Amino acid sequence: MAGLWNWSAAGLIEPERVRNALAGALETPVTELPMGVPGGLLCDVYHVGGDFPTLIDVFLAPDEIAEETVASAVAVRLGVSLLLPDDTLNPTRYVLAEPDGTLRAVHVDEEETDDGVERRHARPCTGADPACATGPGCGRSRFDPGRPAAA
């Protein structure tokens, strides 16, 4: 375990609920910062504005399972959509894990604030969206523009 995952969730979700969903999806203990449990994950949850106001930082994330697989399972458990970084260098492009477990490429508008990054206006990455032209990689991603992917 050594990774870092940064997600944004639609809706205001209590930190304990997020940690419980993550613990259930990974079948491992999840604690808040600065505590820790040997073999467990650390998870910081805080709130900002925007359409995805719950920010989730997972420390010591496992390497042996794909981040999008876990995000999809957590989205199902929480019943909300989660945004997670995709595999391109386009700064507006994310993977949306939907409450039914579907994964799809989207673009979002971001605004830096004193509280953190606010994300708004999620829309499908179609390959023809103007946001696709502002950064590299939409067509080279394993998350094809306009097509949902399995978790």
N, C-alpha and C positions, 0 to 999 in steps of 0.2 A: 504494500500500500504506500503510495507516495504522491498521488495526483491531487489536483485541485479542480473542482467543478464549480462553475458560476452560473446559476439559473435565475430566471425571473418568472414569477407565477402570477397569473391573472387573479385578481381579487386579493383582499387582505386576509391572510391566513396566519393563525397563531403559530408561533415558533414550535411549541410542543407538538402540535398536529403535524407540522412538516417533519420534525425529527422522528415521530412515530411512523409516518408513511415511509420514510427512508429506511428506518430500521426494519420494517416489515418487508420491504422490497429486497433488501440485501441480507436479511436474517443475521444481522450483526448489531451490536450496541451502537447507538449514536447519542452523543452528549453535546451540550453547549460549550462554547468557549468560556473560560479557560480550562474547564475541567477536562477530564479524559479518562478513558477506560482502556486498559491494555487490549490491543486487537480491535478496538473500536474506531469509529470515525468521529471527527469534530464537525459541528455544523453551526454556522452563524446565520441567523435569520433577522432581517430588518426591513423596514418599510420606507418607501418613497412614494411619489405621485405616479401618474401615468396609468396606462392600461394594464401594466404588469407590475403592480406596486410592491409585491413581496419579493425581496432579493434573498437568494439562498446561496451561501458559500459552503461547500463541502470540502473539508481538509482531510488528507490521508485517504483519498478515494482509491478504491481498488483498481489495479491494472488489469486484472484478469476478466473483467466484464466491461462491455462497451458502455460508455456514458449514456448514449441515447437509449439503450435498452433499460437502464435504471431510471432515466428521466421519464420514459414512457410508463413504466410500472408505477412510479410515484404520481404521475399525472392521473392515472386511473384511480389510485387509492385516494387522492385528494379530490377528484372530480373537477379539476380545473386544468387549463392549458399551461404548459411550461415552455419558456424559451431557453434554448441552450445554444452555445456557439456551434457553428458548422465547420466544415473542413476547407473553407475558402479563405481568401484574404480580403473579401469584400466586407467592409465594416458594418454594413447595414443588413447583412444576411445572417439568418439564424435558422435553426431547426425548431419547429413547433411540435411539441409532444401534446397531442390532444387528449381530452378526458376518456376517449374510447381506445387510446393506445396508438392511434395513427401518428406517424411522423411525416412532416412535410416541410419543404424549404419555404421560408417567408422572408420578406424584407420588413424592417421596422424603422420608424423615425426615432432618433435618440436625442436627448437633451441632458447635458451635464448640469447638475444642481449641487448645492451645498450638501444635500443629504445623500446623493448618489445619482446614478444614471436613471433617467425616466425613459421608458420605452412606450411608444404609442403607434397606432395605425398599422398593425400587422396586416400584411397583404401577401397573397401567394407570389412566390418567385415564378414568373412565367417564362423567363428568358427574354421577354420583350418589355418588361417593366423598366422605366428609366433608371431605377436603382441598379439594375443589372449592368448597365453601362458605366456606372461610376466606380466600380471596383472589379478586380480580376476574379475569375474562377467560377462563376455561376454555372457555366456549361461543363466544367471539369470536376464537379463535385459528385460524390457517390449519392447525394440527394438531388436527383434530377429535377430541374425546374418543371413545375406544373404537375408532377406525379408524386402521390404519396408513397412512402416506403414502409416496409414492415419493420417492426421493432426488433 
